[in-house]
């Protein structure tokens, strides 16, 4: 466990240990929950590459690292523990169609495909 206070700034990093310089780490989704199985109470920090919490700051990709920071939030007021779960994607940094190159994918309500 890592003990924090409400509104404390936390830093998170995902590092790929690989010698391939063309692989890039992309943080797609990060969710917090007071339950280790991520049951009914969850809070999105990042979803589909888009920040969903106004305290989240993502850092530009650097070599094989994906990084962001956020402040400890309201779940700490109601629950003794909060778990963080992130989904990352490994991408070809040379591809203009990779998940990393597309960045934030926001889905608008009512939008439909032609």
MARDO-979558 format. One line per field, with one value per residue (C-alpha): residue number from 0; residue in one letter; x, z, y. Coordinates in nm, 4 decimals. Each point is the difference from the previous one (the first is absolute). Example, Ala and Ser with C-alpha at 12.3 -4.5 7.8 and 13.67 -1.06 7.14 Angstrom:
BEGIN
seq	(0 / 1)
type	(A / S)
x	(1.2300 / 0.1370)
z	(0.7800 / -0.0660)
y	(-0.4500 / 0.3440)
//
This chain:
BEGIN
seq	(0 / 1 / 2 / 3 / 4 / 5 / 6 / 7 / 8 / 9 / 10 / 11 / 12 / 13 / 14 / 15 / 16 / 17 / 18 / 19 / 20 / 21 / 22 / 23 / 24 / 25 / 26 / 27 / 28 / 29 / 30 / 31 / 32 / 33 / 34 / 35 / 36 / 37 / 38 / 39 / 40 / 41 / 42 / 43 / 44 / 45 / 46 / 47 / 48 / 49 / 50 / 51 / 52 / 53 / 54 / 55 / 56 / 57 / 58 / 59 / 60 / 61 / 62 / 63 / 64 / 65 / 66 / 67 / 68 / 69 / 70 / 71 / 72 / 73 / 74 / 75 / 76 / 77 / 78 / 79 / 80 / 81 / 82 / 83 / 84 / 85 / 86 / 87 / 88 / 89 / 90 / 91 / 92 / 93 / 94 / 95 / 96 / 97 / 98 / 99 / 100 / 101 / 102 / 103 / 104 / 105 / 106 / 107 / 108 / 109 / 110 / 111 / 112 / 113)
type	(X / X / X / X / X / X / X / X / X / X / X / X / X / X / X / X / X / X / X / X / X / X / X / X / X / X / X / X / X / X / X / X / X / X / X / X / X / X / X / X / X / X / X / X / X / X / X / X / X / X / X / X / X / X / X / X / X / X / X / X / X / X / X / X / X / X / X / X / X / X / X / X / X / X / X / X / X / X / X / X / X / X / X / X / X / X / X / X / X / X / X / X / X / X / X / X / X / X / X / X / X / X / X / X / X / X / X / X / X / X / X / X / X / X)
x	(0.0000 / 0.0925 / -0.1442 / -0.1129 / -0.1995 / -0.2992 / 0.1117 / 0.3574 / 0.1573 / 0.0807 / 0.2204 / -0.0446 / 0.2295 / -0.0054 / 0.3383 / 0.0640 / 0.3264 / 0.0833 / 0.2818 / -0.2313 / 0.0112 / -0.3142 / -0.2307 / -0.1896 / -0.2084 / -0.3483 / -0.2152 / -0.3502 / -0.2073 / 0.0566 / -0.2786 / -0.0111 / -0.2258 / -0.0289 / -0.0490 / 0.2852 / -0.2380 / -0.1053 / -0.3667 / -0.2792 / 0.1923 / 0.2620 / 0.1520 / 0.1626 / 0.3240 / 0.0710 / -0.2415 / 0.0824 / 0.3084 / -0.2049 / 0.0370 / -0.3259 / 0.1058 / 0.0897 / 0.3080 / 0.1616 / 0.2999 / 0.1567 / 0.3601 / 0.1211 / 0.1313 / 0.3674 / 0.1928 / -0.1700 / -0.1994 / -0.3634 / -0.0491 / -0.2747 / -0.0802 / -0.3231 / -0.1179 / -0.1429 / -0.3749 / -0.3351 / -0.0003 / 0.2506 / -0.2623 / -0.2415 / 0.2225 / 0.3165 / 0.1704 / 0.0021 / 0.1376 / 0.1331 / -0.0222 / 0.1387 / -0.0152 / 0.2944 / 0.0616 / 0.3369 / 0.0163 / 0.2314 / 0.1159 / 0.0641 / -0.3598 / -0.2405 / -0.2948 / 0.1164 / -0.1995 / 0.2789 / -0.0224 / -0.3803 / 0.0157 / -0.3261 / -0.3061 / -0.3098 / -0.3346 / -0.2741 / -0.3537 / -0.2328 / 0.2832 / -0.0539 / 0.2047 / -0.0987)
z	(0.0000 / -0.0572 / 0.2590 / -0.1228 / 0.1201 / -0.1735 / -0.2832 / 0.0109 / -0.3469 / -0.1158 / -0.2939 / -0.2058 / -0.2626 / -0.2273 / -0.1347 / -0.2812 / 0.0440 / -0.3621 / -0.2377 / -0.2954 / -0.0395 / -0.2181 / 0.2777 / 0.1871 / 0.3177 / -0.0205 / 0.3135 / -0.1260 / 0.3172 / 0.3740 / 0.2491 / 0.3795 / 0.2308 / 0.3726 / -0.0891 / -0.1266 / -0.2493 / -0.1382 / 0.0794 / 0.0016 / 0.1231 / -0.2461 / -0.1010 / -0.3403 / -0.0080 / -0.3674 / -0.2476 / -0.3675 / 0.0313 / 0.1248 / 0.3475 / 0.1935 / 0.3311 / 0.0047 / 0.2165 / -0.2529 / -0.1919 / -0.2592 / -0.1063 / -0.3581 / -0.0916 / 0.0840 / -0.1286 / 0.1502 / 0.2709 / 0.0416 / 0.2836 / 0.1702 / 0.3309 / 0.1916 / 0.3415 / 0.2559 / -0.0307 / 0.1724 / 0.0181 / 0.2831 / 0.2051 / -0.0099 / -0.0262 / 0.1836 / -0.3154 / -0.3683 / -0.2740 / -0.3352 / -0.3174 / -0.3359 / -0.3513 / -0.2227 / -0.3679 / -0.1636 / -0.3331 / -0.2961 / 0.0381 / -0.3752 / -0.0937 / -0.0561 / 0.0598 / 0.3300 / 0.3198 / 0.1274 / -0.3086 / 0.0305 / 0.3626 / 0.1730 / -0.1551 / 0.1278 / -0.0834 / -0.0386 / 0.0984 / -0.2944 / -0.2510 / -0.2601 / -0.2799 / -0.3612)
y	(0.0000 / 0.3607 / 0.2408 / 0.3414 / 0.2990 / 0.1542 / 0.2337 / -0.1301 / -0.0119 / -0.3529 / -0.0938 / -0.3172 / -0.1439 / -0.3014 / -0.1066 / -0.2450 / -0.1860 / -0.0733 / 0.0849 / 0.0740 / 0.3813 / -0.0040 / -0.1231 / 0.2687 / -0.0349 / 0.1535 / 0.0274 / -0.0715 / -0.0298 / 0.0406 / -0.0593 / 0.0224 / -0.1978 / -0.0694 / -0.3674 / -0.2200 / -0.1648 / 0.3427 / -0.0612 / 0.2545 / 0.3072 / 0.1223 / 0.3328 / 0.0512 / 0.1941 / -0.0737 / -0.1653 / -0.0717 / 0.2193 / 0.2992 / 0.1476 / -0.0365 / 0.1516 / 0.3673 / -0.0636 / -0.2371 / 0.1297 / -0.2287 / 0.0435 / -0.0303 / -0.3438 / -0.0351 / -0.2992 / -0.3070 / 0.1817 / 0.0969 / 0.2503 / 0.1951 / 0.1651 / 0.0594 / 0.1105 / -0.2388 / 0.0497 / -0.0339 / -0.3812 / 0.0376 / 0.1839 / -0.2949 / -0.3089 / -0.1078 / -0.1371 / 0.0876 / -0.2253 / 0.1203 / -0.2077 / 0.1119 / -0.1394 / 0.0794 / -0.0603 / -0.0578 / 0.1770 / 0.0456 / 0.3589 / 0.0224 / -0.0799 / 0.2894 / -0.2351 / -0.1495 / 0.0494 / 0.2255 / 0.2247 / 0.0316 / 0.1192 / 0.0880 / -0.1591 / 0.1753 / -0.1487 / 0.2568 / -0.0879 / -0.0339 / -0.0321 / -0.2660 / -0.1466 / 0.0734)
//
